[in-house]
């Protein structure tokens, strides 16, 4: 079903190659363009869900595609940031965030097969994690200080806040799913 929320989700996926390409442009302003494209994608992430709920346009396609688009965009951003800043301090957050996304996606799929998908629905902690993560990535991609505002440093701090929230939300999801995970297969 082609609704405005689904179009926004598709837009987010289409933006990925442009975002990655702009990261490597040999221009002084390429980081600004790249940060703008990532911020635009982050805004469409919020907007598509808001509009889908407000206009009652939720759909199976949107429910599937929205988290996929988010994970692709975040993974692309983390990969280019690790390539540009190949230090343990950038690699660890990237591995934790990408690893958590893979783990929770697999958990949700498995719980859906058991008919218990609602057990691992998005939590408030997950929403805070997403907000911290998106803002951190925009600031890290932008890199340059804005006046006296240390953009990259604040981005790094927010990235580690996002990592803490990432681990916390993963534990919340695993705890919620634990009864189903630990159930004896003979039950």
C-alpha positions in Angstrom: 0.0 0.0 0.0 1.6 3.3 -1.1 0.8 5.8 1.6 2.7 8.9 2.6 4.2 7.2 5.6 5.4 4.3 3.4 6.8 6.8 0.8 8.7 8.5 3.6 10.2 5.1 4.6 11.2 4.3 1.0 12.7 7.8 0.9 14.9 6.9 3.9 16.2 3.8 2.1 16.8 5.8 -1.2 18.7 8.4 0.8 21.3 5.8 2.0 23.5 5.8 -1.2 23.3 9.6 -1.4 24.2 9.9 2.3 27.2 7.5 1.9 28.3 9.1 -1.4 28.2 12.6 0.2 30.4 11.4 3.0 33.2 10.9 0.6 32.8 13.9 -1.6 36.0 15.9 -1.9 34.4 19.2 -0.9 34.9 21.2 2.3 31.1 21.2 2.8 30.5 17.5 2.2 30.1 16.8 5.9 27.4 19.4 6.1 25.5 17.8 3.2 26.0 14.3 4.7 24.8 15.5 8.1 21.8 17.1 6.5 20.9 13.9 4.5 21.2 11.8 7.7 19.1 14.3 9.7 16.5 14.3 7.0 16.4 10.5 7.2 16.1 10.7 11.0 13.2 13.2 10.7 11.4 10.9 8.2 11.8 8.1 10.7 9.8 10.0 13.3 7.4 11.5 10.8 6.4 8.3 9.0 5.4 6.7 12.3 3.6 9.8 13.5 1.6 10.2 10.3 0.8 6.4 10.0 -0.7 6.5 13.5 -2.4 9.9 13.1 -3.9 9.1 9.7 -4.6 5.4 10.6 -2.3 4.3 7.7 -0.4 1.6 9.5 0.3 -1.3 7.3 2.1 -4.6 7.3 4.5 -3.2 4.7 5.2 -0.2 6.9 5.6 -2.3 10.0 8.2 -4.4 8.2 10.0 -1.7 6.2 10.3 1.0 8.9 12.7 -0.8 11.2 14.6 -2.2 8.2 15.1 1.4 6.9 16.2 2.6 10.3 18.7 -0.2 10.8 20.2 0.3 7.3 20.6 4.0 7.8 22.2 3.7 11.2 24.5 0.8 10.1 25.6 2.9 7.0 26.4 5.9 9.3 28.3 3.8 11.8 30.3 2.0 9.0 31.4 5.3 7.4 32.2 6.8 10.8 34.4 3.8 11.7 36.2 4.0 8.4 36.8 7.7 9.0 37.7 7.3 12.7 39.2 3.7 12.9 39.7 3.7 16.7 38.5 1.3 19.4 36.4 4.2 20.7 34.4 4.3 17.5 34.5 0.6 16.8 33.0 -0.5 20.1 29.9 1.6 19.9 29.4 0.6 16.3 29.7 -3.1 17.2 27.4 -2.8 20.2 24.7 -0.8 18.3 24.7 -3.0 15.2 24.9 -6.2 17.3 22.0 -5.1 19.4 19.9 -4.3 16.3 20.6 -7.8 14.9 19.9 -9.5 18.2 16.6 -7.6 18.8 15.5 -8.1 15.2 16.0 -11.8 15.5 14.3 -11.9 18.9 11.3 -10.1 17.5 11.1 -12.4 14.5 11.3 -15.5 16.8 8.7 -14.1 19.2 6.4 -13.3 16.3 6.7 -17.0 15.3 5.6 -17.9 18.8 2.7 -15.5 18.6 4.2 -13.3 21.3 5.5 -10.3 19.3 3.8 -7.8 21.6 6.1 -9.1 24.4 9.0 -7.3 22.7 7.3 -4.2 21.4 9.2 -0.9 21.2 9.8 0.5 24.7 10.3 4.0 26.0 14.0 3.3 26.6 14.2 2.2 22.9 12.8 5.6 21.9 15.3 7.5 24.0 18.1 5.3 22.6 17.0 6.1 19.1 16.9 9.9 19.8 20.3 9.9 21.4 21.7 7.7 18.6 20.4 9.8 15.8 21.5 13.1 17.3 24.9 11.6 18.1 25.3 10.4 14.5 24.3 13.7 13.0 26.9 15.5 15.2 29.6 13.0 14.5 29.0 13.2 10.8 28.9 17.0 10.9 32.3 17.0 12.7 33.1 20.7 12.7 32.6 22.8 15.7 29.8 25.3 15.5 31.2 28.4 17.1 32.2 27.3 20.6 30.0 24.2 20.4 32.2 21.1 20.2 30.1 19.2 17.8 32.3 16.0 17.5 32.9 15.8 21.2 29.2 16.2 22.1 28.5 13.6 19.4 30.9 11.2 21.0 29.4 11.6 24.4 25.9 11.1 23.0 27.1 8.0 21.1 28.2 6.5 24.4 24.9 7.5 26.0 23.2 5.8 23.1 25.4 2.7 23.7 24.3 2.6 27.4 20.6 2.9 26.4 21.2 0.3 23.7 22.4 -2.2 26.2 19.7 -1.3 28.7 16.9 -1.6 26.1 18.3 -4.9 24.9 18.2 -6.2 28.5 14.6 -5.0 28.8 13.6 -6.8 25.6 15.5 -10.0 26.6 14.0 -9.9 30.1 10.5 -9.5 28.6 11.1 -12.5 26.3 12.9 -14.6 28.9 9.8 -16.7 29.8 9.4 -17.7 26.2 13.2 -18.1 25.7 13.6 -20.4 28.7 10.4 -22.4 28.2 11.1 -26.2 28.0 10.4 -27.4 24.4 8.4 -30.3 26.0 5.9 -27.8 27.6 
